[in-house]
Amino acid sequence: MGELLKEIHPIKLGNEELMVELNEGGNAATGKIIHIQNKDFRLEMYEREFLRMAATVLRAKSELDYFKDKEKNRQYPVTEGGARTEAPAADDPVLKALRDRNIAYRLVDCRKGVITLIVDMPKKQRFSKVCAGLKKRVHPYCVEMGYIYLYKLTPFELYEKNGRLYQIYRQLPCCSLTPKTWIPLDRMIQADVWESADERDGILYLSGHLRYIYRLCRAIFLKRAFSEADVEELTEMEQVLDDEHTAELMGKVFFEFTPVMTEMLKKHEYGEIISRYLSFI
């Protein structure tokens, strides 16, 4: 049996409560012994066997929760990007919580019940701690679905509150031409996220030239198509194409093709941009 060293934690199985105990083992080679027991029942195993079993149970629970959540998330429109940008409510509770806690953020877009934000928080800090009542959801582009995040890009987070979804970025991302792969946009663009902003009604939006680049990248790399809303909004914002700084940042994404793409965007040749760009690279 071995000498009892510590009662680790009680567990409940159905109507039965059992105690997990750590006991001294027989010798150094076999290690310590775990008892899961009550007055009527005892399961005994070596500590390493218990750790394997516990890890298996935790992994099974995690995957079950994931698949349950995945069924719910099929209705989530975070993968859609063709709708026009809307203005969020000025009293949105998440935006208010970010302001109240002095957490740096930029609103990337807001459409069809989804607000996308980029926030400047430590990677390990849980966003749900910022706002009470947030429910964590499984993001459609999560690692469990086979997506890969390269160059230290933090995987996207998804939360729900009062029927509204919040998609959280830690860096401004771009879908790679490699299938199911996400990368951060150039570090010069990342720096510009925090060096500039468009403020409207007390809300800090991503600057116009960065919103233009983000929407352009989303259409080309992720959707491989320009929706009517994409065309409308890119056309409305196309004055940023005359800015040298915008051209410099676009060059970090599209390289030598940037002048050709800029000219095609100004001529509204949206139907040809993607094929021309892909054939160029």
VOBA-1610 file (N, C-alpha, C; in pm, whole numbers, padded with zeros to 5 digits, always signed):
BEGIN
Met+00082-00120+00000Met+00000+00000+00000Met+00086+00126+00000Gly+00187+00130+00086Gly+00271+00247+00094Gly+00213+00350+00189Glu+00299+00437+00240Glu+00257+00540+00335Glu+00191+00656+00261Leu+00076+00705+00314Leu+00006+00818+00255Leu+00092+00944+00268Leu+00118+01007+00155Leu+00196+01131+00154Leu+00108+01255+00146Lys+00000+01243+00065Lys-00082+01363+00043Lys-00215+01325-00019Glu-00323+01387+00028Glu-00451+01379-00041Glu-00451+01488-00147Ile-00458+01446-00273Ile-00442+01542-00383Ile-00570+01620-00407His-00680+01548-00434His-00806+01619-00464His-00920+01518-00470Pro-01038+01556-00421Pro-01153+01467-00438Pro-01208+01477-00579Ile-01263+01368-00629Ile-01331+01368-00758Ile-01466+01301-00741Lys-01559+01334-00830Lys-01693+01278-00822Lys-01724+01201-00949Leu-01767+01077-00933Leu-01809+00994-01045Leu-01953+00951-01017Gly-02047+01007-01093Gly-02187+00980-01066Gly-02223+01032-00928Asn-02274+00944-00843Asn-02309+00982-00707Asn-02199+00951-00607Glu-02088+00896-00655Glu-01980+00854-00567Glu-01869+00959-00563Glu-01818+00986-00443Glu-01703+01074-00429Glu-01581+00991-00392Leu-01471+01015-00462Leu-01347+00942-00436Leu-01235+01042-00410Met-01134+00997-00338Met-01019+01081-00311Met-00898+01030-00389Val-00827+01122-00451Val-00702+01087-00517Val-00589+01109-00417Glu-00515+01001-00387Glu-00410+01007-00286Glu-00275+00974-00348Leu-00173+01041-00298Leu-00035+01011-00336Leu+00029+00933-00222Asn+00085+00816-00254Asn+00145+00728-00153Asn+00290+00699-00187Glu+00366+00670-00082Glu+00504+00630-00102Glu+00509+00499-00180Gly+00601+00486-00272Gly+00612+00365-00352Gly+00701+00261-00287Gly+00709+00148-00352Gly+00790+00040-00299Gly+00938+00065-00312Asn+00982+00124-00426Asn+01124+00153-00446Asn+01139+00266-00547Ala+01261+00312-00563Ala+01288+00427-00650Ala+01258+00395-00796Ala+01272+00271-00836Ala+01251+00234-00977Ala+01105+00245-01016Thr+01016+00203-00928Thr+00872+00206-00961Thr+00810+00341-00934Gly+00866+00420-00844Gly+00813+00551-00815Gly+00696+00546-00718Lys+00633+00661-00699Lys+00523+00671-00604Lys+00396+00606-00660Ile+00299+00585-00571Ile+00176+00515-00608Ile+00056+00607-00586Ile-00038+00600-00678Ile-00163+00677-00668Ile-00276+00581-00629His-00357+00625-00531His-00480+00556-00498His-00598+00646-00532Ile-00695+00594-00603Ile-00823+00662-00622Ile-00925+00576-00547Gln-00977+00629-00435Gln-01050+00540-00348Gln-01154+00610-00262Asn-01247+00530-00213Asn-01334+00566-00101Asn-01344+00442-00012Lys-01441+00438+00078Lys-01448+00326+00172Lys-01487+00195+00104Asp-01543+00203-00017Asp-01589+00082-00085Asp-01503+00041-00205Phe-01414+00131-00248Phe-01347+00106-00377Phe-01207+00163-00373Arg-01113+00093-00438Arg-00978+00148-00454Arg-00921+00106-00590Leu-00868+00207-00662Leu-00792+00183-00784Leu-00649+00227-00757Glu-00554+00135-00778Glu-00414+00164-00749Glu-00332+00159-00877Met-00242+00256-00892Met-00154+00257-01009Met-00029+00337-00977Tyr+00075+00315-01056Tyr+00194+00396-01040Tyr+00166+00539-01085Glu+00242+00631-01030Glu+00220+00773-01059Glu+00228+00802-01208Arg+00326+00744-01277Arg+00341+00770-01421Arg+00220+00718-01499Glu+00161+00606-01454Glu+00041+00554-01519Glu-00077+00648-01498Phe-00085+00701-01375Phe-00193+00797-01345Phe-00181+00921-01432Leu-00058+00972-01450Leu-00038+01093-01530Leu-00078+01068-01676Arg-00047+00950-01728Arg-00087+00916-01865Arg-00239+00911-01876Met-00304+00847-01778Met-00449+00837-01780Met-00513+00975-01769Ala-00461+01058-01677Ala-00517+01191-01658Ala-00501+01275-01784Ala-00383+01265-01848Ala-00361+01341-01972Ala-00456+01297-02082Thr-00482+01168-02089Thr-00575+01115-02190Thr-00717+01166-02166Val-00759+01166-02039Val-00893+01214-02005Val-00907+01362-02037Leu-00806+01440-02001Leu-00811+01585-02027Leu-00813+01614-02177Arg-00733+01538-02252Arg-00733+01557-02398Arg-00868+01520-02456Ala-00929+01411-02407Ala-01060+01370-02457Ala-01165+01476-02427Lys-01161+01532-02306Lys-01257+01638-02271Lys-01238+01761-02359Ser-01111+01798-02381Ser-01083+01914-02465Ser-01136+01894-02606Glu-01115+01775-02664Glu-01162+01750-02800Glu-01314+01743-02806Leu-01377+01685-02701Leu-01524+01681-02699Leu-01581+01822-02692Asp-01523+01906-02605Asp-01569+02045-02595Asp-01549+02117-02728Tyr-01436+02089-02793Tyr-01408+02152-02922Tyr-01513+02117-03026Phe-01546+01986-03038Phe-01643+01946-03139Phe-01783+01994-03106Lys-01816+02002-02978Lys-01945+02060-02940Lys-01952+02205-02983Asp-01843+02279-02955Asp-01840+02420-02990Asp-01835+02440-03140Lys-01765+02347-03210Lys-01754+02361-03356Lys-01890+02355-03422Glu-01980+02270-03368Glu-02114+02262-03424Glu-02185+02395-03409Lys-02166+02460-03293Lys-02229+02589-03271Lys-02170+02695-03364Asn-02040+02684-03391Asn-01970+02788-03462Asn-01989+02784-03613Arg-02059+02682-03663Arg-02081+02677-03808Arg-02162+02797-03857Gln-02241+02854-03768Gln-02322+02969-03806Gln-02245+03100-03795Tyr-02124+03097-03738Tyr-02052+03219-03715Tyr-01996+03274-03846Pro-02019+03401-03873Pro-01979+03458-04002Pro-01839+03519-04003Val-01749+03474-03915Val-01618+03537-03910Val-01536+03510-04034Thr-01569+03403-04107Thr-01492+03372-04227Thr-01539+03452-04347Glu-01652+03518-04333Glu-01703+03598-04443Glu-01643+03738-04436Gly-01615+03794-04549Gly-01554+03926-04546Gly-01610+04019-04650Gly-01722+03983-04711Gly-01771+04062-04821Gly-01866+04173-04786Ala-01912+04174-04659Ala-02012+04274-04621Ala-01948+04411-04599Arg-02030+04513-04609Arg-01982+04649-04584Arg-01955+04668-04435Thr-01860+04756-04406Thr-01827+04788-04268Thr-01938+04871-04206Glu-01972+04837-04081Glu-02073+04911-04007Glu-02005+04987-03894Ala-02078+05080-03834Ala-02028+05150-03716Ala-02080+05078-03593Pro-01991+05040-03499Pro-02039+04974-03378Pro-02111+05073-03288Ala-02188+05019-03195Ala-02256+05105-03100Ala-02154+05177-03012Ala-02178+05304-02986Ala-02083+05382-02906Ala-02069+05326-02765Asp-02174+05260-02716Asp-02170+05204-02580Asp-02139+05055-02580Asp-02077+05004-02686Asp-02044+04863-02691Asp-01964+04825-02566Pro-02007+04719-02494Pro-01943+04688-02365Pro-01796+04649-02375Val-01757+04582-02483Val-01618+04541-02498Val-01529+04663-02527Leu-01573+04749-02618Leu-01497+04869-02647Leu-01486+04958-02523Lys-01594+04965-02448Lys-01593+05045-02325Lys-01494+04987-02224Ala-01491+04854-02211Ala-01399+04790-02117Ala-01254+04816-02156Leu-01224+04813-02286Leu-01088+04841-02332Leu-01048+04985-02299Arg-01141+05078-02320Arg-01111+05218-02288Arg-01091+05236-02138Asp-01181+05177-02059Asp-01175+05194-01913Asp-01046+05138-01856Arg-00993+05031-01917Arg-00872+04967-01867Arg-00745+05019-01937Asn-00763+05118-02024Asn-00649+05178-02096Asn-00570+05074-02175Ile-00641+04980-02235Ile-00578+04879-02321Ile-00579+04931-02464Ala-00462+04936-02525Ala-00452+04986-02662Ala-00523+04890-02757Tyr-00603+04945-02847Tyr-00675+04862-02944Tyr-00697+04944-03071Arg-00729+04873-03178Arg-00777+04936-03300Arg-00892+04851-03354Leu-00999+04914-03391Leu-01110+04842-03453Leu-01076+04820-03601Val-01066+04695-03640Val-01028+04660-03777Val-01149+04668-03869Asp-01257+04600-03831Asp-01383+04614-03904Asp-01499+04567-03817Cys-01619+04601-03861Cys-01741+04566-03790Cys-01847+04537-03895Arg-01896+04413-03899Arg-01991+04376-04002Arg-02070+04253-03961Lys-02197+04250-03993Lys-02283+04133-03976Lys-02268+04068-03839Gly-02268+04150-03733Gly-02263+04095-03599Gly-02125+04053-03552Val-02020+04092-03626Val-01883+04056-03587Val-01798+04182-03580Ile-01737+04205-03464Ile-01641+04314-03448Ile-01502+04252-03443Thr-01414+04298-03531Thr-01276+04250-03532Thr-01186+04358-03473Leu-01109+04320-03371Leu-01022+04413-03302Leu-00880+04359-03301Ile-00784+04449-03307Ile-00646+04413-03278Ile-00614+04480-03145Val-00565+04402-03048Val-00541+04455-02914Val-00394+04437-02878Asp-00344+04532-02802Asp-00205+04528-02758Asp-00203+04480-02613Met-00201+04347-02598Met-00199+04285-02466Met-00092+04177-02466Pro-00036+04145-02350Pro+00056+04030-02344Pro-00012+03906-02398Lys+00061+03827-02474Lys+00003+03711-02541Lys-00063+03614-02443Lys-00008+03604-02322Lys-00060+03509-02226Lys-00179+03563-02147Gln-00206+03692-02160Gln-00318+03750-02086Gln-00450+03715-02156Arg-00542+03660-02081Arg-00669+03617-02140Arg-00760+03737-02164Phe-00809+03747-02287Phe-00896+03859-02322Phe-01026+03854-02244Ser-01071+03735-02208Ser-01198+03722-02134Ser-01190+03788-01998Lys-01068+03811-01945Lys-01054+03878-01818Lys-01085+04028-01830Val-01078+04078-01953Val-01102+04221-01974Val-01250+04253-01959Cys-01334+04167-02007Cys-01477+04195-02012Cys-01555+04083-01944Ala-01639+04119-01852Ala-01723+04019-01786Ala-01827+03967-01883Gly-01856+03839-01872Gly-01964+03782-01953Gly-01925+03736-02091Leu-01797+03744-02126Leu-01753+03696-02257Leu-01749+03543-02257Lys-01799+03483-02364Lys-01794+03338-02379Lys-01694+03304-02488Lys-01597+03222-02454Lys-01496+03182-02552Lys-01558+03085-02652Arg-01534+03110-02779Arg-01582+03023-02885Arg-01464+02968-02965Val-01489+02860-03035Val-01385+02801-03120Val-01376+02880-03250His-01257+02929-03279His-01240+03005-03405His-01231+02908-03522Pro-01300+02938-03632Pro-01293+02848-03749Pro-01152+02827-03804Tyr-01062+02920-03776Tyr-00924+02906-03825Tyr-00830+02861-03714Cys-00879+02778-03624Cys-00797+02736-03510Cys-00700+02625-03552Val-00601+02604-03466Val-00499+02503-03492Val-00561+02364-03502Glu-00664+02338-03420Glu-00728+02206-03421Glu-00793+02174-03556Met-00824+02276-03634Met-00881+02256-03767Met-00772+02247-03874Gly-00646+02241-03829Gly-00536+02222-03923Gly-00471+02350-03971Tyr-00506+02466-03912Tyr-00446+02592-03954Tyr-00311+02612-03885Ile-00220+02675-03955Ile-00084+02696-03906Ile-00060+02847-03895Tyr+00003+02888-03784Tyr+00038+03029-03761Tyr+00190+03040-03759Leu+00243+03114-03854Leu+00388+03124-03869Leu+00441+03260-03822Tyr+00573+03266-03804Tyr+00644+03390-03770Tyr+00588+03456-03645Lys+00559+03372-03545Lys+00514+03418-03413Lys+00379+03489-03415Leu+00301+03465-03518Leu+00165+03518-03519Leu+00081+03445-03415Thr+00013+03520-03330Thr-00071+03461-03227Thr-00202+03413-03289Pro-00243+03290-03263Pro-00372+03243-03317Pro-00487+03334-03278Phe-00585+03344-03366Phe-00699+03433-03345Phe-00786+03379-03231Glu-00852+03472-03163Glu-00945+03436-03058Glu-01085+03480-03098Leu-01184+03411-03045Leu-01323+03443-03077Leu-01406+03437-02949Tyr-01483+03543-02925Tyr-01567+03551-02807Tyr-01707+03597-02847Glu-01801+03571-02758Glu-01939+03611-02783Glu-01994+03681-02659Lys-02069+03786-02680Lys-02137+03857-02572Lys-02263+03922-02626Asn-02373+03892-02564Asn-02503+03949-02602Asn-02533+03928-02751Gly-02496+03810-02802Gly-02526+03778-02940Gly-02430+03837-03041Arg-02332+03913-02996Arg-02233+03972-03087Arg-02101+03897-03072Leu-02032+03878-03184Leu-01904+03809-03185Leu-01789+03910-03189Tyr-01681+03876-03119Tyr-01562+03959-03117Tyr-01444+03872-03160Gln-01388+03908-03275Gln-01270+03838-03327Gln-01147+03919-03286Ile-01056+03854-03214Ile-00943+03926-03156Ile-00813+03885-03224Tyr-00743+03987-03276Tyr-00608+03970-03328Tyr-00510+04029-03228Arg-00389+03974-03223Arg-00280+04037-03148Arg-00182+04105-03243Gln-00181+04060-03371Gln-00107+04127-03477Gln-00199+04132-03599Leu-00173+04225-03689Leu-00254+04233-03810Leu-00212+04120-03904Pro-00306+04029-03939Pro-00266+03907-04011Pro-00291+03914-04161Cys-00237+03815-04229Cys-00262+03796-04371Cys-00264+03646-04399Cys-00358+03602-04479Cys-00363+03461-04517Cys-00252+03435-04620Ser-00174+03331-04596Ser-00066+03297-04687Ser-00120+03227-04812Leu-00041+03228-04918Leu-00077+03151-05036Leu-00064+03001-05010Thr+00013+02965-04907Thr+00019+02826-04864Thr-00113+02792-04795Pro-00180+02684-04834Pro-00313+02654-04778Pro-00314+02645-04626Lys-00418+02700-04566Lys-00446+02692-04423Lys-00330+02746-04339Thr-00268+02852-04388Thr-00154+02911-04319Thr-00175+03062-04304Trp-00148+03113-04184Trp-00160+03256-04156Trp-00023+03310-04115Ile+00004+03432-04158Ile+00129+03499-04125Ile+00098+03643-04084Pro+00186+03709-04009Pro+00165+03851-03980Pro+00210+03935-04099Leu+00144+04047-04118Leu+00193+04141-04218Leu+00328+04197-04171Asp+00397+04263-04260Asp+00533+04310-04233Asp+00540+04390-04103Arg+00653+04382-04035Arg+00667+04447-03905Arg+00654+04599-03915Met+00684+04658-04033Met+00662+04802-04050Met+00513+04834-04042Ile+00430+04745-04099Ile+00284+04762-04092Ile+00238+04743-03947Gln+00295+04644-03877Gln+00257+04622-03737Gln+00287+04745-03651Ala+00401+04806-03677Ala+00436+04926-03600Ala+00340+05040-03631Asp+00300+05050-03758Asp+00212+05160-03799Asp+00072+05145-03739Val+00034+05022-03705Val-00096+05000-03640Val-00109+05089-03517Trp+00000+05099-03439Trp-00007+05172-03312Trp+00042+05315-03322Glu+00102+05350-03436Glu+00151+05486-03453Glu+00045+05578-03512Ser-00064+05520-03561Ser-00169+05602-03623Ser-00305+05542-03591Ala-00409+05622-03605Ala-00546+05575-03580Ala-00644+05676-03636Asp-00763+05629-03668Asp-00875+05717-03703Asp-00974+05709-03588Glu-01000+05823-03525Glu-01094+05825-03412Glu-01228+05883-03456Arg-01333+05806-03430Arg-01469+05852-03460Arg-01560+05813-03346Asp-01631+05911-03293Asp-01725+05888-03182Asp-01658+05818-03065Gly-01533+05853-03039Gly-01463+05797-02926Gly-01407+05658-02949Ile-01419+05606-03069Ile-01371+05471-03102Ile-01246+05482-03189Leu-01142+05406-03156Leu-01018+05410-03231Leu-01019+05303-03340Tyr-01026+05349-03464Tyr-01025+05260-03580Tyr-00882+05245-03632Leu-00857+05133-03699Leu-00734+05119-03775Leu-00729+05232-03878Ser-00614+05291-03897Ser-00601+05401-03993Ser-00648+05359-04131Gly-00697+05458-04207Gly-00757+05430-04337Gly-00666+05353-04431His-00537+05391-04438His-00447+05322-04531His-00423+05177-04489Leu-00427+05151-04357Leu-00410+05013-04310Leu-00537+04932-04331Arg-00652+04993-04311Arg-00778+04923-04340Arg-00786+04888-04488Tyr-00736+04978-04572Tyr-00735+04951-04716Tyr-00647+04830-04747Ile-00525+04827-04692Ile-00433+04716-04717Ile-00491+04586-04662Tyr-00548+04591-04543Tyr-00606+04471-04480Tyr-00719+04415-04566Arg-00809+04502-04611Arg-00921+04454-04692Arg-00874+04402-04827Leu-00776+04467-04884Leu-00718+04422-05010Leu-00655+04283-04995Cys-00579+04265-04889Cys-00515+04134-04864Cys-00619+04026-04840Arg-00725+04059-04768Arg-00829+03961-04739Arg-00896+03913-04867Ala-00922+04008-04958Ala-00986+03971-05084Ala-00894+03886-05172Ile-00767+03924-05179Ile-00674+03856-05269Ile-00629+03720-05215Phe-00587+03718-05089Phe-00524+03598-05035Phe-00622+03500-04971Leu-00727+03551-04909Leu-00819+03463-04839Leu-00937+03422-04926Lys-01007+03520-04983Lys-01129+03490-05059Lys-01102+03465-05207Arg-00989+03518-05256Arg-00954+03509-05398Arg-01066+03566-05485Ala-01129+03672-05434Ala-01237+03738-05507Ala-01267+03873-05441Phe-01315+03966-05520Phe-01360+04096-05469Phe-01512+04096-05470Ser-01573+04108-05352Ser-01718+04120-05344Ser-01760+04262-05383Glu-01889+04281-05404Glu-01938+04415-05435Glu-01904+04513-05323Ala-01916+04465-05198Ala-01884+04552-05084Ala-01735+04584-05081Asp-01650+04487-05116Asp-01506+04513-05125Asp-01478+04625-05224Val-01538+04612-05341Val-01516+04711-05446Val-01564+04848-05401Glu-01682+04854-05340Glu-01737+04982-05295Glu-01644+05048-05193Glu-01602+04971-05093Glu-01522+05031-04987Glu-01381+05065-05033Leu-01320+04977-05113Leu-01187+05008-05164Leu-01191+05131-05255Thr-01297+05143-05332Thr-01310+05260-05418Thr-01329+05387-05336Glu-01409+05378-05229Glu-01430+05494-05142Glu-01301+05539-05074Met-01211+05444-05047Met-01087+05476-04974Met-00967+05491-05066Glu-00987+05489-05198Glu-00872+05478-05288Glu-00781+05600-05288Gln-00822+05709-05221Gln-00733+05826-05213Gln-00604+05792-05140Val-00606+05687-05057Val-00484+05649-04984Val-00375+05601-05081Leu-00415+05561-05203Leu-00318+05511-05300Leu-00223+05621-05348Asp-00262+05747-05328Asp-00177+05858-05369Asp-00074+05894-05263Asp-00080+05827-05149Asp+00011+05857-05039Asp+00137+05771-05051Glu+00253+05833-05039Glu+00379+05760-05053Glu+00396+05655-04943His+00346+05685-04825His+00359+05590-04715His+00276+05464-04743Thr+00157+05480-04799Thr+00075+05365-04837Thr+00149+05280-04939Ala+00209+05345-05038Ala+00283+05272-05141Ala+00399+05194-05080Glu+00466+05256-04981Glu+00578+05188-04915Glu+00530+05063-04841Leu+00417+05076-04771Leu+00365+04961-04696Leu+00312+04853-04789Met+00245+04893-04898Met+00198+04794-04995Met+00316+04719-05056Gly+00428+04788-05071Gly+00546+04723-05126Gly+00600+04613-05037Lys+00569+04620-04907Lys+00610+04515-04814Lys+00527+04389-04830Val+00413+04402-04899Val+00324+04288-04920Val+00333+04238-05064Phe+00325+04330-05159Phe+00315+04292-05300Phe+00446+04314-05378Phe+00545+04369-05314Phe+00679+04383-05370Phe+00676+04449-05508Glu+00744+04390-05608Glu+00758+04456-05738Glu+00627+04474-05811Phe+00525+04401-05771Phe+00395+04412-05838Phe+00316+04535-05790Thr+00363+04602-05685Thr+00288+04712-05624Thr+00250+04822-05725Pro+00341+04873-05809Pro+00299+04979-05903Pro+00191+04931-06000Val+00202+04807-06048Val+00101+04753-06139Val-00033+04741-06068Met-00031+04688-05945Met-00156+04672-05871Met-00219+04807-05841Thr-00137+04906-05803Thr-00189+05039-05774Thr-00259+05098-05894Glu-00198+05083-06010Glu-00259+05135-06133Glu-00390+05064-06163Met-00394+04933-06145Met-00517+04857-06171Met-00627+04894-06072Leu-00588+04920-05947Leu-00687+04960-05846Leu-00747+05096-05881Lys-00663+05188-05926Lys-00712+05320-05964Lys-00805+05314-06084Lys-00781+05216-06173Lys-00866+05199-06290Lys-00987+05108-06262His-00996+05061-06138His-01107+04974-06094His-01111+04843-06174Glu-00994+04789-06204Glu-00987+04663-06277Glu-00984+04545-06180Tyr-01081+04542-06092Tyr-01082+04443-05985Tyr-01093+04299-06038Gly-01161+04281-06148Gly-01179+04147-06202Gly-01052+04083-06253Glu-00948+04163-06275Glu-00824+04111-06332Glu-00707+04110-06233Ile-00723+04178-06120Ile-00610+04197-06028Ile-00555+04065-05977Ile-00643+03978-05931Ile-00597+03856-05864Ile-00524+03764-05963Ser-00580+03744-06081Ser-00516+03657-06179Ser-00382+03716-06224Arg-00377+03848-06242Arg-00252+03912-06283Arg-00147+03896-06174Tyr-00188+03916-06049Tyr-00093+03906-05939Tyr-00041+03764-05922Leu-00130+03667-05927Leu-00087+03528-05909Leu+00004+03483-06023Ser-00026+03526-06141Ser+00061+03487-06254Ser+00196+03559-06244Phe+00195+03679-06188Phe+00320+03755-06172Phe+00413+03686-06074Ile+00357+03640-05959Ile+00445+03582-05859Ile+00485+03438-05893
//
